[in-house]
């Protein structure tokens, strides 16, 4: 009796193994079919994306907001129009060319201003300078998103360019190979909140740093060319101005004055 039970047990195990093998084979078949369908759908979507890009080529190049939405669509399907300066996107649409040309102009602007700002510039200030230089050669508008994407491509290529995030989602572009310390970043953020400058007293009050730590951090920032020293003040205090932030605010004021002046003239 015991022998018969063992025989039945062996047969049941074998049947279970056969059933599991069939399930596994069916599962692989279904997975393969699903993967094939997904691949076909992705291929169709990519083709539609290319057709869309061909149809709206001029708008993609000229309209910065439209260009950003197009980039987001590409990201959703894993397509990177900036992956190469050659290929479909560059040759047929010029999308890649747009960003590579912009990247070259970014390098030129940053290198020409390194002696002024120590290799740090806000994205807004960089965009303003780019728009002024491009207005003489081409009319295509560029957005902050365009500048950020172009700088990221420069970072990928190892050119020493880097984006530094400040508060409220704002960015600085760093164009020299330098690592900002935590103290550097905190001082930068404080200067951003304080109209582009700081004082040793303000830093100590804000962060509860001692005199040695404050002086050391400020000396390093000044030595690296990121801040200017102003000790000829009416209150006998030393001010540390950050040109990357100061010039941005100056341009914003100038732009506001120009707009108000134009409005006044129009009203007059």
C-alpha positions as CSV (number, residue, x, y, z in Angstrom):
1,X,0.0,0.0,0.0
2,X,2.8,2.3,0.9
3,X,4.5,1.6,-2.5
4,X,1.3,2.5,-4.4
5,X,1.0,5.8,-2.5
6,X,4.6,6.7,-3.4
7,X,3.9,6.0,-7.0
8,X,0.8,8.2,-7.0
9,X,2.8,10.9,-5.3
10,X,5.6,10.8,-8.0
11,X,3.0,11.0,-10.8
12,X,1.3,14.0,-9.2
13,X,4.7,15.8,-8.8
14,X,5.4,15.1,-12.5
15,X,2.0,16.4,-13.6
16,X,2.5,19.5,-11.5
17,X,5.9,20.1,-13.1
18,X,4.4,19.7,-16.5
19,X,1.6,22.1,-15.7
20,X,4.1,24.6,-14.3
21,X,6.3,24.3,-17.4
22,X,3.2,24.9,-19.6
23,X,2.3,28.0,-17.6
24,X,5.9,29.3,-17.8
25,X,5.9,28.7,-21.6
26,X,2.6,30.5,-21.9
27,X,3.7,33.3,-19.8
28,X,6.9,33.8,-21.9
29,X,4.7,33.7,-25.0
30,X,2.3,36.3,-23.6
31,X,5.2,38.5,-22.4
32,X,6.9,38.3,-25.8
33,X,3.6,39.2,-27.6
34,X,3.1,42.1,-25.2
35,X,6.6,43.4,-25.7
36,X,6.2,43.1,-29.5
37,X,2.9,45.1,-29.3
38,X,4.6,47.8,-27.1
39,X,7.5,48.0,-29.5
40,X,5.2,48.4,-32.4
41,X,3.2,51.1,-30.6
42,X,6.4,52.9,-29.6
43,X,7.6,52.8,-33.2
44,X,4.3,54.2,-34.5
45,X,4.3,56.9,-31.8
46,X,7.9,57.8,-32.7
47,X,6.9,58.0,-36.4
48,X,4.0,60.3,-35.5
49,X,6.3,62.4,-33.5
50,X,8.6,62.8,-36.4
51,X,5.7,63.7,-38.7
52,X,4.6,66.2,-36.1
53,X,8.1,67.7,-35.9
54,X,8.3,68.0,-39.7
55,X,4.9,69.7,-39.9
56,X,5.8,72.2,-37.2
57,X,9.5,72.6,-37.9
58,X,9.5,76.4,-38.2
59,X,7.3,76.8,-35.1
60,X,9.6,74.5,-33.1
61,X,12.6,76.7,-34.0
62,X,10.9,80.1,-33.5
63,X,8.5,79.5,-30.6
64,X,10.3,78.8,-27.4
65,X,7.2,77.7,-25.5
66,X,6.2,75.3,-28.4
67,X,9.8,74.0,-28.4
68,X,9.6,73.2,-24.7
69,X,6.4,71.2,-25.1
70,X,8.0,69.4,-28.0
71,X,10.9,68.4,-25.8
72,X,8.5,67.1,-23.2
73,X,6.8,64.9,-25.7
74,X,10.1,63.6,-26.8
75,X,11.1,62.8,-23.2
76,X,7.9,60.8,-22.7
77,X,8.9,58.3,-25.4
78,X,12.6,58.3,-24.6
79,X,13.7,60.3,-27.6
80,X,16.5,62.8,-27.1
81,X,16.7,65.3,-30.0
82,X,19.9,66.6,-28.5
83,X,21.7,63.3,-28.2
84,X,23.7,64.0,-31.4
85,X,24.3,66.9,-33.8
86,X,23.7,64.5,-36.6
87,X,20.8,62.2,-37.6
88,X,17.1,62.9,-38.2
89,X,16.5,65.6,-35.7
90,X,19.5,67.7,-36.7
91,X,19.4,67.2,-40.5
92,X,15.7,67.3,-41.0
93,X,14.5,69.7,-38.3
94,X,17.5,71.6,-37.2
95,X,16.4,71.1,-33.5
96,X,19.8,69.7,-32.6
97,X,21.6,72.4,-34.5
98,X,19.6,75.1,-32.6
99,X,20.8,73.9,-29.2
100,X,24.4,73.2,-30.3
101,X,24.6,76.7,-31.8
102,X,23.1,78.1,-28.6
103,X,25.6,76.1,-26.5
104,X,28.5,77.6,-28.5
105,X,27.1,81.1,-27.9
106,X,26.8,80.3,-24.2
107,X,30.4,79.4,-24.1
108,X,31.4,82.7,-25.8
109,X,29.3,84.8,-23.4
110,X,30.5,83.0,-20.3
111,X,34.2,83.2,-21.3
112,X,33.9,86.9,-22.1
113,X,32.4,87.7,-18.7
114,X,34.5,85.4,-16.4
115,X,36.8,88.3,-15.4
116,X,33.7,90.2,-14.2
117,X,31.7,87.6,-12.4
118,X,34.2,84.9,-11.5
119,X,32.5,82.3,-13.8
120,X,29.1,82.5,-12.3
121,X,26.0,84.0,-14.0
122,X,22.3,83.7,-13.4
123,X,20.3,82.0,-16.2
124,X,18.2,85.2,-16.5
125,X,21.3,87.3,-17.0
126,X,22.8,84.8,-19.5
127,X,19.6,84.7,-21.5
128,X,19.5,88.6,-21.6
129,X,23.0,88.7,-22.9
130,X,22.3,86.0,-25.5
131,X,19.2,87.8,-26.7
132,X,21.1,91.0,-27.2
133,X,23.8,89.2,-29.2
134,X,21.3,87.2,-31.3
135,X,19.2,90.1,-32.1
136,X,21.9,91.2,-34.5
137,X,22.0,87.9,-36.3
138,X,18.7,86.1,-36.0
139,X,15.2,86.7,-34.6
140,X,14.6,83.3,-32.9
141,X,13.6,83.9,-29.3
142,X,15.2,81.8,-26.6
143,X,13.7,80.9,-23.2
144,X,15.2,80.0,-19.9
145,X,14.3,76.4,-20.6
146,X,16.4,76.6,-23.8
147,X,19.4,78.0,-21.9
148,X,19.1,75.3,-19.2
149,X,18.9,72.5,-21.8
150,X,21.9,73.8,-23.7
151,X,24.0,74.1,-20.5
152,X,23.1,70.6,-19.5
153,X,24.4,69.3,-22.8
154,X,27.6,71.2,-22.2
155,X,27.8,69.5,-18.8
156,X,27.4,66.1,-20.4
157,X,30.3,66.9,-22.8
158,X,32.6,67.7,-19.9
159,X,33.2,71.4,-20.6
160,X,33.2,72.3,-17.0
161,X,29.7,74.0,-17.2
162,X,27.3,73.4,-14.3
163,X,23.9,74.5,-13.1
164,X,23.6,75.6,-9.5
165,X,20.0,75.7,-8.1
166,X,19.1,78.7,-5.9
167,X,15.8,79.3,-4.1
168,X,12.5,79.5,-5.9
169,X,13.7,77.2,-8.8
170,X,16.2,79.8,-10.1
171,X,19.6,78.7,-11.4
172,X,23.2,80.0,-11.7
173,X,25.4,78.9,-14.6
174,X,28.9,78.0,-13.5
175,X,31.4,78.1,-16.3
176,X,34.7,77.4,-14.5
177,X,35.7,74.1,-12.9
178,X,35.1,74.9,-9.2
179,X,33.1,73.2,-6.5
180,X,31.0,75.5,-4.4
181,X,31.0,74.6,-0.7
182,X,28.0,74.6,1.5
183,X,29.1,77.9,3.0
184,X,29.5,79.4,-0.5
185,X,26.0,78.4,-1.5
186,X,24.5,79.8,1.7
187,X,26.2,83.1,1.2
188,X,25.0,83.2,-2.5
189,X,21.4,82.5,-1.4
190,X,21.6,85.3,1.2
191,X,23.0,87.7,-1.4
192,X,20.1,86.8,-3.7
193,X,17.6,87.7,-0.9
194,X,19.5,90.9,-0.1
195,X,19.6,92.7,-3.5
196,X,22.9,91.2,-4.6
197,X,25.2,91.9,-1.7
198,X,26.1,90.7,1.8
199,X,28.1,92.0,4.8
200,X,30.0,90.0,7.4
201,X,27.6,91.2,10.0
202,X,24.6,90.1,8.0
203,X,26.1,86.6,7.5
204,X,26.9,86.2,11.2
205,X,23.4,87.3,12.2
206,X,21.7,85.1,9.6
207,X,23.8,81.9,10.1
208,X,25.3,82.3,13.6
209,X,28.8,81.9,12.3
210,X,31.9,83.0,14.2
211,X,34.2,85.7,12.8
212,X,36.8,83.3,11.5
213,X,34.4,81.2,9.5
214,X,32.8,84.3,8.0
215,X,36.1,85.9,7.1
216,X,37.4,82.7,5.6
217,X,34.3,82.2,3.4
218,X,34.2,85.8,2.2
219,X,38.0,85.8,1.4
220,X,37.6,82.7,-0.7
221,X,34.7,84.1,-2.6
222,X,36.5,87.4,-3.3
223,X,39.7,85.5,-4.3
224,X,37.8,83.4,-6.8
225,X,36.4,86.6,-8.4
226,X,32.8,85.9,-7.5
227,X,32.3,89.0,-5.4
228,X,33.5,92.6,-5.4
229,X,34.5,94.4,-2.2
230,X,33.1,97.9,-1.5
231,X,34.5,99.5,1.7
232,X,33.8,103.1,0.8
233,X,30.4,103.2,2.2
234,X,28.6,105.9,4.3
235,X,28.0,103.5,7.1
236,X,31.7,102.4,7.3
237,X,30.7,98.8,6.6
238,X,32.3,96.5,4.0
239,X,29.8,95.3,1.3
240,X,30.4,92.2,-0.8
241,X,28.6,92.6,-4.1
242,X,27.9,89.6,-6.4
243,X,28.0,90.8,-10.0
244,X,26.1,87.7,-11.3
245,X,23.2,88.9,-9.2
246,X,23.8,92.6,-9.3
247,X,23.8,92.9,-13.1
248,X,20.7,90.8,-13.4
249,X,18.8,93.2,-11.1
250,X,20.3,96.2,-12.9
251,X,19.0,94.9,-16.2
252,X,15.6,94.3,-14.8
253,X,15.5,97.9,-13.5
254,X,16.7,99.2,-16.9
255,X,14.1,97.1,-18.7
256,X,11.3,98.4,-16.4
257,X,12.5,102.0,-17.0
258,X,12.5,101.4,-20.7
259,X,9.0,100.0,-20.7
260,X,7.7,102.8,-18.4
261,X,9.5,105.4,-20.6
262,X,7.9,104.0,-23.7
263,X,4.5,104.0,-22.1
264,X,4.9,107.6,-21.0
265,X,6.0,108.7,-24.5
266,X,3.0,106.8,-25.9
267,X,0.7,108.5,-23.5
268,X,2.2,111.8,-24.2
